[in-house]
């Protein structure tokens, strides 16, 4: 059957993308998760994998076209069992629907005839026959070199309804943390891998009930539960005395380090949510930020009279850490120490540092240079530069520009070894080491040879800010051809 391929949504604020390149043409066969096309947004370029295996039958949007999110851009002919089983019931012939309806009516009539005989007896509900399919949710492959990921957090729990493309869980790899959207719409029925579990790519981590079965099971009693016939009692509404509600405090600009988006503040003002109330709302967003969904939920609970949640700490969003092992506790508990359990990304950094030392040859070279001229340029231009660009002028762009020129003059340094071949790159992707509170991250400044001095400064500043705010995409940490780190600020070489 033919299935539509739609322009994916790569972020909450992204509404459109430009098709840079189609990696496949009509008539080509493509495997599931194989790169189908490359798109560019105002934030990042991304390679988009195919959601299905099959044959490309039609490309509806050409290269350089700017396309809105969820617009159909191509069609694939596929025989995927998942696609066929998850097909909409609306595709069924009308005669089949009529037959199903007739059978359903007969069953209901038969049940009514048997009701007098079963009055007062206990009965166990039968499994739902309303259709629907249980679909497997697998650990996605977020890059060619990534073979596993650590589950950091489940955003949904068994029994919760989830929309397609709604955030389902968060995973961490040795390169980047990613929020993973749900591939299906339905009810999350089972979670097979728990938080902090390290799971291989393509392993089944959860199951989602799709189609009519999800809606039918939403209100169905649990297995083993029984219901008894009971006389209906008409409930009389209790007389409630209305009490004047206190005037809400006017929302002032929130103080402290906690970030609130303009949309959240707008909802707070519209719904008369005070600053004190806003600071008490537990956020479900990145780093504990309050989202639109959190605000609307709080407003709804407030109208129902639900008590406000407990105040959140000044630094929200702290991850739940694993407890140290008994051996570690017994060894250090009587000494003046603090035991800090590493999160997933710090563990990966430690593993890769040891692996790098064991497998790669290391050569150290030191050269002195007179930096007085550069220091004078920075001193004389830093105020004007900051006024014009919005960030401070540092030594980094000078180092970057010198590195780019050197690599262009000596391209063999900008190469790698693959088997018996030397791959000499005539493009320069600079890996820039950025220290964050979660460890050292190396985002990549792509096509550095095409940028001038100011362009290098802007790109490096943007990567550093996004690295510290955990806003990097997977593409931002891949493809480095030469890396730079600056540890001179610590007073050593």
C-alpha positions in Angstrom: 0.0 0.0 0.0 1.1 3.6 -0.5 1.9 5.7 2.5 2.5 9.4 2.8 5.8 10.9 4.0 5.3 14.2 5.8 7.6 17.0 6.6 8.7 16.2 10.2 8.6 18.7 13.1 12.1 19.1 14.5 11.3 21.4 17.3 8.5 23.2 19.1 9.1 26.5 17.5 9.8 25.1 14.0 6.9 25.4 11.6 8.6 24.8 8.2 11.8 23.4 6.6 13.6 23.7 3.3 14.4 20.5 1.4 18.2 20.6 0.7 18.7 17.2 -0.9 16.8 14.0 -1.8 19.0 11.0 -1.2 16.6 8.8 -3.0 14.7 9.2 -6.3 11.4 7.7 -7.6 11.9 4.0 -8.3 14.6 3.6 -5.7 14.2 1.0 -3.0 14.8 2.3 0.6 15.2 0.5 3.9 13.5 1.6 7.1 15.7 4.2 9.0 17.9 4.7 5.8 18.5 8.4 5.0 15.7 9.7 2.7 16.3 13.4 2.5 18.1 16.3 4.1 16.2 19.4 5.3 17.3 22.7 6.6 15.6 24.9 9.2 16.4 28.2 10.8 18.2 26.2 13.6 19.8 23.2 12.1 20.3 20.9 9.1 19.0 17.4 9.6 19.2 14.1 7.7 15.7 12.5 7.8 15.4 8.7 7.9 12.7 6.8 6.1 9.9 5.6 8.5 9.2 2.6 6.2 10.9 0.1 3.9 9.7 0.1 0.3 9.9 1.8 -3.1 9.8 5.6 -3.7 6.9 6.1 -6.0 6.5 9.9 -5.9 8.3 13.0 -4.8 5.9 15.9 -4.3 8.3 18.6 -3.1 11.6 19.4 -4.9 14.9 20.5 -3.6 15.0 24.1 -2.3 11.3 24.0 -1.7 10.2 25.5 1.7 7.5 23.2 3.1 5.3 23.5 6.2 5.4 20.9 8.9 3.1 17.9 8.3 2.8 18.6 4.6 3.1 15.5 2.4 6.4 15.5 0.6 6.6 12.0 -0.9 4.9 8.6 -1.1 6.4 5.1 -0.6 4.9 1.8 -1.7 5.4 -0.6 1.2 4.3 -4.0 2.3 5.2 -3.3 5.9 3.1 -5.4 8.2 3.0 -2.6 10.8 1.5 -0.1 8.3 -1.1 -2.6 7.0 -2.2 -3.5 10.6 -2.3 0.1 11.8 -4.4 1.2 8.8 -7.5 3.3 9.5 -10.7 1.4 9.8 -12.3 4.0 7.5 -10.6 2.2 4.6 -12.8 -0.9 5.1 -15.6 -1.4 2.6 -19.1 -0.2 3.6 -20.5 -3.7 3.4 -18.0 -5.0 5.9 -18.9 -2.2 8.3 -22.6 -3.0 7.9 -22.0 -6.7 8.7 -20.0 -5.7 11.8 -22.8 -3.4 12.9 -25.4 -6.1 12.4 -23.4 -8.6 14.3 -23.0 -6.1 17.1 -26.7 -5.4 17.3 -27.5 -9.1 17.4 -25.0 -9.6 20.3 -26.6 -6.7 22.2 -30.1 -8.1 21.8 -29.0 -11.5 23.0 -27.3 -10.0 26.0 -30.5 -8.2 26.9 -32.5 -11.5 26.8 -30.0 -13.1 29.2 -30.0 -10.2 31.7 -32.9 -11.4 33.8 -31.2 -14.8 34.3 -28.0 -13.1 35.4 -29.4 -10.5 37.7 -27.5 -10.4 41.0 -24.8 -12.7 39.7 -21.2 -11.6 39.4 -19.8 -11.3 35.9 -16.3 -10.8 34.6 -16.0 -8.4 31.6 -14.7 -10.0 28.4 -11.7 -8.6 26.5 -12.5 -5.8 24.1 -13.2 -6.7 20.5 -13.3 -3.2 19.2 -10.1 -3.6 17.2 -6.8 -1.8 17.4 -3.3 -3.1 17.2 -0.5 -3.3 19.8 2.6 -1.7 18.2 6.2 -2.1 19.4 8.2 1.0 20.3 11.9 0.4 19.7 15.0 2.2 20.8 15.8 4.5 17.9 19.1 4.8 16.1 20.3 8.4 16.5 23.5 8.1 14.5 25.6 5.7 12.5 28.1 5.1 15.4 25.5 4.9 18.1 24.5 1.3 19.1 22.8 1.9 22.5 21.2 4.6 24.6 20.3 5.1 28.3 16.7 5.8 29.2 16.8 9.0 31.2 13.0 9.6 31.7 9.7 8.3 30.6 7.3 11.2 30.0 4.3 8.8 29.8 3.3 6.0 32.0 1.2 2.8 31.3 -2.4 3.7 30.8 -1.6 7.2 29.5 -2.9 8.4 26.1 -0.2 9.6 23.8 -0.5 11.5 20.5 1.7 10.8 17.5 4.9 12.9 17.7 4.2 13.8 21.4 7.3 13.4 23.6 7.3 9.8 24.9 10.7 9.5 26.6 14.1 11.0 26.9 17.3 9.1 26.1 21.0 9.8 26.5 23.8 8.6 24.3 27.5 9.3 24.4 27.0 12.2 22.1 23.7 14.0 23.0 20.5 13.8 25.0 17.3 13.5 22.9 13.6 13.7 23.5 12.0 10.9 21.5 8.5 11.4 20.1 5.9 8.7 19.9 5.7 7.0 16.5 2.0 6.1 17.1 -1.1 7.6 18.5 -2.8 5.5 21.2 -2.6 4.2 24.7 0.8 3.2 26.3 0.1 -0.3 27.6 3.5 -1.5 28.7 7.0 -0.2 29.5 9.7 -2.8 29.0 12.8 -0.8 29.8 13.0 1.3 32.9 14.8 4.6 33.6 18.6 4.3 33.7 18.5 1.1 31.7 21.1 0.9 28.9 19.3 -0.5 25.8 20.6 -1.6 22.4 19.3 0.1 19.3 16.1 -1.6 17.8 15.3 -3.3 21.1 11.6 -3.1 22.1 11.2 -0.7 25.0 7.4 -0.2 25.1 4.1 -1.1 23.6 1.3 1.2 22.4 -2.3 0.2 21.7 -3.5 2.0 18.6 -6.8 2.3 16.8 -10.2 1.7 18.3 -8.9 -0.7 20.9 -7.1 2.2 22.7 -10.3 4.1 23.2 -12.3 1.1 24.2 -9.8 0.0 26.8 -9.7 3.5 28.3 -12.9 2.9 30.3 -12.8 -0.9 30.5 -12.4 -2.4 34.0 -9.2 -4.2 34.8 -8.9 -8.0 34.4 -10.2 -9.9 37.3 -12.5 -7.1 38.5 -16.2 -7.9 38.9 -19.3 -5.8 39.1 -22.5 -6.5 40.9 -26.0 -5.2 39.9 -26.9 -2.4 42.2 -30.0 -0.2 42.3 -29.4 3.2 40.9 -29.6 6.0 43.5 -30.3 9.5 42.3 -27.7 11.8 43.8 -29.0 15.0 45.3 -26.6 17.9 44.9 -25.4 19.2 48.2 -26.1 22.7 49.0 -22.9 24.7 48.7 -22.5 28.1 50.2 -20.6 30.5 48.0 -17.7 32.2 49.7 -16.0 35.2 48.2 -12.6 34.2 46.8 -9.6 36.3 47.7 -8.3 38.7 45.1 -5.4 37.2 43.2 -2.1 38.9 43.5 -0.9 40.7 40.4 1.8 38.9 38.4 5.1 40.7 38.7 8.2 39.9 36.8 9.4 36.6 38.4 12.7 36.9 40.1 15.4 34.2 40.5 17.2 32.0 37.9 14.1 30.0 36.9 13.1 30.7 33.2 9.5 31.4 32.1 8.7 31.7 28.4 6.6 34.7 27.2 3.7 32.3 26.5 3.7 31.0 30.0 3.8 34.5 31.4 0.9 35.5 29.1 -1.3 32.7 30.3 -0.4 33.5 33.9 -1.5 37.2 33.5 -4.7 36.2 31.6 -5.7 33.6 34.3 -4.7 35.9 37.2 -1.9 33.5 38.4 0.3 35.3 40.9 4.1 35.3 41.0 4.0 33.1 44.2 1.7 30.6 42.4 3.9 30.5 39.3 7.0 29.7 41.4 5.1 26.8 43.0 4.2 25.0 39.7 6.3 22.0 39.0 7.5 22.1 35.4 7.7 19.2 33.0 9.9 20.9 30.4 13.6 21.0 29.9 15.5 21.6 33.2 12.2 21.8 35.0 10.8 24.7 33.0 7.0 25.4 33.1 5.4 24.6 29.8 2.1 25.7 28.3 0.6 22.3 29.2 1.7 22.7 32.9 0.1 26.1 33.0 -3.2 25.0 31.5 -3.3 22.0 33.9 -2.6 24.2 36.9 -5.4 26.7 35.9 -7.9 23.8 35.4 -7.0 22.3 38.8 -7.2 25.8 40.4 -10.7 26.2 39.1 -11.7 22.8 40.6 -10.3 23.8 43.9 -7.2 21.5 43.9 -4.5 22.6 46.3 -1.4 24.2 44.8 1.7 22.0 44.5 4.6 22.3 46.8 7.2 25.0 46.0 10.0 23.9 43.6 13.7 24.5 44.4 15.6 27.4 42.8 17.4 25.0 40.5 14.6 22.7 39.1 14.9 19.8 36.8 17.6 17.9 38.7 17.6 14.3 37.5 17.0 11.4 39.7 20.4 9.8 40.3 21.2 6.2 41.0 22.2 5.5 44.6 25.9 4.6 45.2 26.7 0.9 45.6 27.0 -0.6 49.1 30.7 -1.1 48.6 31.2 2.6 47.8 29.1 3.7 50.8 31.0 1.3 53.2 34.4 2.5 51.9 33.7 6.3 52.2 30.9 6.8 54.7 33.1 7.4 57.7 35.3 10.0 55.9 34.8 13.6 54.9 33.6 12.9 51.4 30.7 13.7 49.1 29.7 10.8 46.8 28.4 12.2 43.4 26.9 9.6 41.1 27.7 10.2 37.4 24.9 10.7 35.0 24.8 8.9 31.7 26.8 11.4 29.7 29.6 11.7 32.2 29.9 7.9 32.2 30.2 7.9 28.5 32.9 10.7 28.6 34.9 8.7 31.1 34.6 5.5 29.0 35.7 7.3 25.8 38.6 9.1 27.5 40.0 5.7 28.6 39.3 4.2 25.1 40.9 7.1 23.3 44.1 6.8 25.4 44.3 3.0 24.8 43.6 3.0 21.1 44.9 6.3 19.6 48.5 7.5 19.4 49.0 10.7 21.3 51.7 13.2 20.4 52.2 16.5 22.3 53.8 19.6 20.8 54.2 23.1 22.2 55.1 26.2 20.4 55.3 29.8 21.7 54.0 32.8 19.9 53.7 36.6 20.5 50.1 37.3 21.3 50.5 41.0 22.1 49.2 42.2 18.8 46.0 40.1 19.1 45.5 41.3 22.7 45.7 44.9 21.6 43.1 44.3 18.8 40.7 42.8 21.4 41.3 45.6 23.9 40.7 48.3 21.3 37.6 46.8 19.7 35.8 44.8 22.4 33.3 47.5 23.2 32.3 48.2 19.6 32.2 44.5 18.8 29.9 43.7 21.8 27.6 46.6 20.9 27.3 45.4 17.3 27.2 41.6 17.8 25.7 41.2 21.3 28.5 39.1 22.7 32.1 39.7 23.8 35.1 39.5 21.6 37.5 36.9 22.8 40.7 35.2 21.5 38.8 32.2 20.2 37.8 33.5 16.7 41.5 34.5 16.1 42.5 30.9 17.0 39.8 29.5 14.8 40.8 31.6 11.8 44.4 30.7 12.2 43.5 27.0 12.4 41.4 27.2 9.3 44.2 28.8 7.3 46.7 26.3 8.5 44.4 23.3 7.6 43.9 24.8 4.1 47.6 25.2 3.7 48.4 21.7 5.1 45.3 19.5 4.2 47.0 16.3 5.2 46.6 17.3 8.8 42.8 17.5 8.1 42.6 13.8 7.3 41.7 10.5 8.8 42.7 6.8 8.2 40.2 4.3 7.2 41.6 0.8 6.7 44.5 1.2 4.3 43.3 4.6 3.0 44.0 8.2 4.0 40.9 10.3 3.7 42.0 13.8 3.0 39.1 16.3 3.6 38.9 19.5 1.6 36.3 20.9 3.9 36.9 21.9 7.5 34.5 21.0 10.4 36.0 22.2 13.6 35.2 20.4 16.9 35.1 23.0 19.7 35.4 21.7 23.2 32.9 23.4 25.5 32.9 22.8 29.3 29.4 22.4 30.8 28.1 21.5 34.2 27.5 18.0 32.8 31.0 17.5 31.4 33.0 18.3 28.2 30.9 18.5 25.0 32.4 18.9 21.6 29.9 20.6 19.2 31.0 20.9 15.6 31.4 24.2 13.6 30.5 23.0 10.0 32.2 24.3 6.8 34.5 26.7 8.7 36.5 27.4 5.5 33.4 29.2 4.1 33.2 31.7 7.1 35.0 34.9 7.7 36.2 36.2 11.1 32.9 37.4 12.3 31.1 34.4 10.9 33.4 32.1 12.9 32.9 34.2 16.0 29.1 34.0 15.7 29.0 30.3 14.9 31.3 29.4 17.9 29.3 31.6 20.3 26.0 30.0 19.1 27.4 26.5 19.6 28.8 27.3 23.1 25.5 28.8 24.3 23.4 25.9 23.0 25.8 23.3 24.5 25.5 24.9 27.9 21.7 25.1 27.6 21.4 21.5 26.3 19.9 22.6 23.0 22.3 20.8 20.7 20.9 18.3 18.1 22.7 15.1 17.2 24.0 16.7 14.0 25.7 19.4 16.1 28.1 16.9 17.6 29.0 14.8 14.6 31.4 15.1 11.6 34.4 16.9 13.2 37.5 16.8 11.1 39.8 18.7 13.5 39.2 19.6 17.2 40.3 22.5 19.3 40.3 22.8 23.1 41.4 25.7 25.2 42.7 24.8 28.6 45.1 27.8 28.9 42.5 29.6 30.9 43.2 27.2 33.8 46.9 28.2 33.9 48.4 25.0 32.4 49.4 23.5 29.1 
